[in-house]
Each structure stands twice: as structure tokens, then as C-alpha cells.
């Protein structure tokens, strides 16, 4: 009987799902912060997402412990035991819990796939912004080197040229 372990696993997965959904909201907000160059709000979002990621890592540790227990009950090596395998091997258990576990697994998968998508989008937006800023800085540096009339070197070069009045004709 793995009824107790299924219940524990459901609790952890639901908590992961809840946290993943919060993380997804933050990722969507980060996209807007990046597009609008709102660095203060982006910093707050990044700090919040880091806190949520730590929370998810802790839940992952708990989930691994539960899966290890289920692995020993089902006599399946832990590294080969997935949520799908647990569902398949638990059909004779409480069918309500098994259906709920399957539903949570699907929702969790969808949330983390969407998180990956937003992570890639945000990464792309940041790299594009940095590339654009780098290109703008190169153009500005080139312009300053080409027409340096304000620096000490530019002023010295101007004084070396004779004025039109001083030129001999």
C-alpha cells in the first residue's frame, strides 16, 4: 500500500505547482520590465523569483525523499521511477488520488514548459538590449575619436594650425 506516500507526493506536487504558477506570473512581469527598461521593478521581480526558486529546490528534496520511499515499496529503481510510472503502478490504489496525481502532473508540466518559454524570451530580450547598447556605445566612441575637439589633444592640435591672418601670402 502506497496510499500514504501518494498523499504526501500530492501535497508536495501541489505546492510545487502553486509556486511554479507564482514564478510564471513573475516571469511574465519581468518581460514587461525588460521591454520598458524598468530596472527597479525588474530587481524586485528577480529577488522574488530567486526566493521562489529556493522554495522549489526545497520541495524537490522532499519529493525525492517520497519517491525514494515509493521506489522501495514498488521495487523499482529510483532513477527509473517517474510520476507516470507511479501512476501506472498505482492503478489498484485509491483511483481518486491517482487521477488527481495525473492531473497535477500535467498541470505542473505545462507550467514549467511555459516558464522555460518565458525564460528564453526574457534571455533573448536582455541579450538584444545589451547588443543594441553595445552597438550604440561603439558608434558614440567612434564619433568621439573622429572629432575630438574637446579633449586636451584636440585643443593642442587646433593651436598648431596657423590662423588665416598669420599666414604669409
Secondary structure per residue as TSV (DSSP state, phi and psi in degrees):
chain	resnum	aa	ss	phi	psi
A	1	X	-	360.0	124.9
A	2	X	-	-118.0	24.6
A	3	X	H	-58.6	-43.9
A	4	X	H	-63.6	-43.3
A	5	X	H	-66.8	-37.7
A	6	X	H	-62.2	-41.4
A	7	X	H	-62.7	-45.8
A	8	X	H	-61.6	-42.7
A	9	X	H	-63.4	-41.7
A	10	X	H	-60.8	-42.6
A	11	X	H	-60.8	-46.8
A	12	X	H	-66.0	-44.7
A	13	X	H	-65.5	-38.1
A	14	X	H	-64.4	-39.2
A	15	X	H	-66.2	-41.0
A	16	X	H	-62.3	-41.0
A	17	X	H	-62.6	-45.7
A	18	X	H	-60.1	-46.3
A	19	X	H	-67.4	-39.0
A	20	X	H	-62.6	-38.3
A	21	X	H	-66.7	-38.3
A	22	X	H	-64.0	-42.5
A	23	X	H	-63.1	-37.0
A	24	X	H	-65.2	-42.0
A	25	X	H	-60.0	-42.5
A	26	X	H	-65.6	-40.0
A	27	X	H	-63.1	-38.8
A	28	X	H	-65.7	-40.5
A	29	X	H	-66.6	-36.0
A	30	X	H	-62.1	-37.3
A	31	X	H	-58.7	-44.4
A	32	X	H	-68.5	-37.0
A	33	X	H	-63.2	-41.4
A	34	X	H	-66.1	-45.9
A	35	X	H	-63.1	-34.9
A	36	X	H	-94.6	2.9
A	37	X	T	54.8	39.8
A	38	X	-	-93.2	86.7
A	39	X	H	-68.5	-35.7
A	40	X	H	-64.1	-47.1
A	41	X	H	-66.8	-36.9
A	42	X	H	-62.1	-41.6
A	43	X	H	-61.5	-44.0
A	44	X	H	-61.1	-45.0
A	45	X	H	-63.5	-41.2
A	46	X	H	-65.0	-43.5
A	47	X	H	-60.5	-43.9
A	48	X	H	-64.1	-41.1
A	49	X	H	-68.2	-34.7
A	50	X	H	-62.9	-41.7
A	51	X	H	-61.3	-42.1
A	52	X	H	-67.6	-36.6
A	53	X	H	-65.4	-38.0
A	54	X	H	-63.7	-41.6
A	55	X	H	-61.2	-42.8
A	56	X	H	-65.0	-39.3
A	57	X	H	-62.4	-39.9
A	58	X	H	-64.9	-39.7
A	59	X	H	-66.4	-34.6
A	60	X	H	-62.4	-39.9
A	61	X	H	-61.2	-43.4
A	62	X	H	-64.9	-41.4
A	63	X	H	-63.4	-40.9
A	64	X	H	-61.7	-39.5
A	65	X	H	-62.6	-43.3
A	66	X	H	-66.8	-42.4
A	67	X	H	-64.9	-35.9
A	68	X	H	-61.4	-42.3
A	69	X	H	-63.6	-44.4
A	70	X	H	-63.7	-38.0
A	71	X	H	-58.8	-43.6
A	72	X	H	-70.7	-33.3
A	73	X	H	-69.7	-43.7
A	74	X	H	-84.0	-9.5
A	75	X	T	60.0	44.7
A	76	X	-	-122.1	133.0
A	77	X	-	-55.7	137.5
A	78	X	G	-56.9	-39.8
A	79	X	G	-68.1	-18.1
A	80	X	G	-100.9	-2.8
A	81	X	-	-91.8	111.2
A	82	X	-	-107.7	171.7
A	83	X	H	-62.6	-38.6
A	84	X	H	-61.1	-40.7
A	85	X	H	-65.1	-40.1
A	86	X	H	-62.7	-43.1
A	87	X	H	-62.1	-45.9
A	88	X	H	-62.2	-40.3
A	89	X	H	-85.5	-1.6
A	90	X	T	-113.6	16.5
A	91	X	T	-59.4	-31.7
A	92	X	T	-80.2	-9.7
A	93	X	S	-81.1	-164.4
A	94	X	-	-58.5	106.7
A	95	X	H	-64.9	-28.5
A	96	X	H	-64.1	-44.7
A	97	X	H	-66.8	-37.7
A	98	X	H	-65.7	-42.8
A	99	X	H	-64.5	-41.7
A	100	X	H	-65.1	-40.0
A	101	X	H	-62.1	-42.9
A	102	X	H	-63.0	-42.6
A	103	X	H	-64.2	-45.7
A	104	X	H	-63.6	-40.2
A	105	X	H	-59.5	-44.6
A	106	X	H	-65.6	-44.3
A	107	X	H	-65.7	-40.5
A	108	X	H	-62.9	-42.9
A	109	X	H	-61.7	-43.3
A	110	X	H	-64.5	-42.7
A	111	X	H	-64.0	-45.5
A	112	X	H	-72.3	-29.3
A	113	X	H	-66.1	-41.9
A	114	X	H	-66.6	-37.0
A	115	X	H	-60.6	-42.2
A	116	X	H	-61.8	-41.1
A	117	X	H	-61.9	-48.8
A	118	X	H	-65.9	-33.9
A	119	X	H	-62.1	-43.4
A	120	X	H	-66.2	-40.3
A	121	X	H	-62.3	-48.0
A	122	X	H	-63.6	-39.5
A	123	X	H	-62.8	-42.7
A	124	X	H	-63.3	-46.3
A	125	X	H	-61.1	-41.1
A	126	X	H	-66.3	-44.8
A	127	X	H	-65.1	-37.5
A	128	X	H	-64.7	-42.8
A	129	X	H	-63.6	-44.8
A	130	X	H	-64.0	-41.4
A	131	X	H	-62.9	-44.5
A	132	X	H	-60.9	-46.2
A	133	X	H	-64.1	-39.4
A	134	X	H	-62.6	-42.7
A	135	X	H	-63.8	-41.6
A	136	X	H	-63.7	-40.0
A	137	X	H	-65.6	-38.1
A	138	X	H	-62.5	-43.4
A	139	X	H	-63.1	-44.8
A	140	X	H	-63.8	-43.3
A	141	X	H	-63.3	-40.4
A	142	X	H	-63.3	-44.6
A	143	X	H	-62.6	-41.2
A	144	X	H	-68.0	-37.9
A	145	X	H	-69.4	-36.0
A	146	X	H	-72.3	-41.2
A	147	X	T	-120.4	59.4
A	148	X	-	-83.6	94.7
A	149	X	-	-112.7	-4.6
A	150	X	S	-102.9	-21.1
A	151	X	S	-81.3	172.5
A	152	X	H	-61.7	-39.0
A	153	X	H	-64.6	-43.7
A	154	X	H	-63.8	-38.3
A	155	X	H	-69.3	-39.0
A	156	X	H	-64.5	-41.5
A	157	X	H	-64.3	-35.4
A	158	X	H	-67.1	-39.5
A	159	X	H	-71.4	-20.5
A	160	X	H	-72.9	-29.1
A	161	X	S	-74.5	132.2
A	162	X	-	-72.2	145.6
A	163	X	-	-71.6	157.9
A	164	X	T	-61.4	-36.0
A	165	X	T	-69.6	-32.5
A	166	X	T	-81.7	-10.0
A	167	X	S	-74.5	141.0
A	168	X	-	-85.2	139.0
A	169	X	-	-101.6	360.0
